[in-house]
Amino acid sequence: MNQTIYLEHEFWALLVCSIILPVGIFVLMTWKRRFSRATLFLIGTLLVFLSGFDAILLQRLSAKAKASANLLDDRIFASEISIALYIIPLILAGIGVNHSKLCAV
């Protein structure tokens, strides 16, 4: 096992799913102003799925951080700071549900 969780695949997947993909989606949405209802529904659904995947990755990284020897891992993923990390998926899910409601109207 690695000495730190920052070298794990889950950490890099967390970065991609919680920062890179949502920022790309939001840039696309501001760049192109008009979308079909089906596209908006797919974007909203993708954001909800990304939030669920982020929550799963955060739980796995939290468990690995408790078992690792690195104290920085414990400070970030196994402490109160992890609550702040859970806010990102909640925001993504809220935005995704909001876009899905716009499609249903």
C-alpha positions as CSV (number, residue, x, y, z in Angstrom):
1,M,0.0,0.0,0.0
2,N,1.2,3.5,-0.7
3,Q,2.4,5.8,2.1
4,T,0.0,8.5,1.0
5,I,-3.5,8.4,-0.7
6,Y,-2.5,11.2,-3.1
7,L,-0.9,8.5,-5.3
8,E,-4.0,6.4,-5.4
9,H,-6.3,6.2,-8.4
10,E,-9.3,7.2,-6.3
11,F,-7.8,10.5,-5.5
12,W,-7.2,11.4,-9.1
13,A,-10.6,10.2,-10.1
14,L,-12.0,12.5,-7.3
15,L,-10.2,15.4,-8.8
16,V,-11.5,14.7,-12.3
17,C,-15.1,14.1,-11.2
18,S,-15.4,16.9,-8.7
19,I,-13.4,19.7,-10.4
20,I,-12.4,19.1,-14.1
21,L,-15.7,17.6,-15.5
22,P,-18.1,20.0,-13.7
23,V,-16.0,23.0,-14.7
24,G,-16.0,21.8,-18.2
25,I,-19.8,21.3,-18.2
26,F,-20.3,24.8,-16.7
27,V,-17.9,26.4,-19.3
28,L,-19.8,24.6,-22.0
29,M,-23.1,25.8,-20.6
30,T,-22.0,29.4,-20.5
31,W,-20.3,29.3,-23.9
32,K,-23.4,27.8,-25.6
33,R,-26.6,29.4,-24.3
34,R,-29.2,27.2,-26.0
35,F,-29.6,23.5,-25.4
36,S,-32.4,21.1,-26.2
37,R,-34.4,19.7,-23.4
38,A,-32.9,16.3,-23.8
39,T,-29.4,17.7,-23.6
40,L,-30.2,19.7,-20.4
41,F,-31.7,16.5,-18.9
42,L,-28.5,14.6,-19.7
43,I,-26.3,17.3,-18.3
44,G,-28.4,17.4,-15.1
45,T,-28.4,13.6,-14.8
46,L,-24.6,13.6,-15.3
47,L,-24.1,16.1,-12.5
48,V,-26.2,14.0,-10.2
49,F,-24.3,10.9,-11.0
50,L,-21.0,12.7,-10.6
51,S,-22.1,13.8,-7.1
52,G,-22.9,10.3,-6.1
53,F,-19.6,9.0,-7.5
54,D,-17.8,11.8,-5.6
55,A,-19.4,10.8,-2.3
56,I,-18.4,7.2,-2.8
57,L,-14.8,8.2,-3.6
58,L,-14.7,10.4,-0.6
59,Q,-15.8,7.6,1.7
60,R,-13.2,5.2,0.2
61,L,-10.4,7.9,0.5
62,S,-11.5,8.6,4.1
63,A,-11.1,4.9,5.0
64,K,-7.7,4.7,3.3
65,A,-6.6,7.9,5.0
66,K,-7.2,6.4,8.4
67,A,-5.1,3.4,7.5
68,S,-2.2,5.4,5.9
69,A,0.9,6.5,7.8
70,N,0.8,10.1,6.5
71,L,-0.7,12.6,8.9
72,L,-1.7,15.1,6.1
73,D,-4.1,12.5,4.8
74,D,-5.7,12.2,8.2
75,R,-6.0,16.0,8.5
76,I,-7.8,16.3,5.1
77,F,-9.9,13.1,4.6
78,A,-10.5,11.9,8.2
79,S,-11.2,15.1,10.0
80,E,-13.7,17.9,10.0
81,I,-12.3,19.2,6.7
82,S,-13.9,16.2,5.0
83,I,-17.3,17.8,5.6
84,A,-16.2,20.6,3.4
85,L,-15.3,18.1,0.7
86,Y,-18.8,16.7,0.8
87,I,-20.2,20.1,0.0
88,I,-18.9,19.9,-3.6
89,P,-21.0,16.8,-4.5
90,L,-24.1,18.3,-2.8
91,I,-23.7,21.4,-4.9
92,L,-23.3,19.3,-8.1
93,A,-26.4,17.3,-7.2
94,G,-28.4,20.5,-6.6
95,I,-27.4,22.0,-9.9
96,G,-28.1,18.8,-11.7
97,V,-31.6,18.5,-10.1
98,N,-32.3,22.1,-10.9
99,H,-31.4,21.5,-14.6
100,S,-33.6,18.4,-14.7
101,K,-36.5,20.4,-13.3
102,L,-36.0,23.0,-16.1
103,C,-36.3,20.2,-18.6
104,A,-39.5,18.9,-17.1
105,V,-41.3,22.3,-17.4
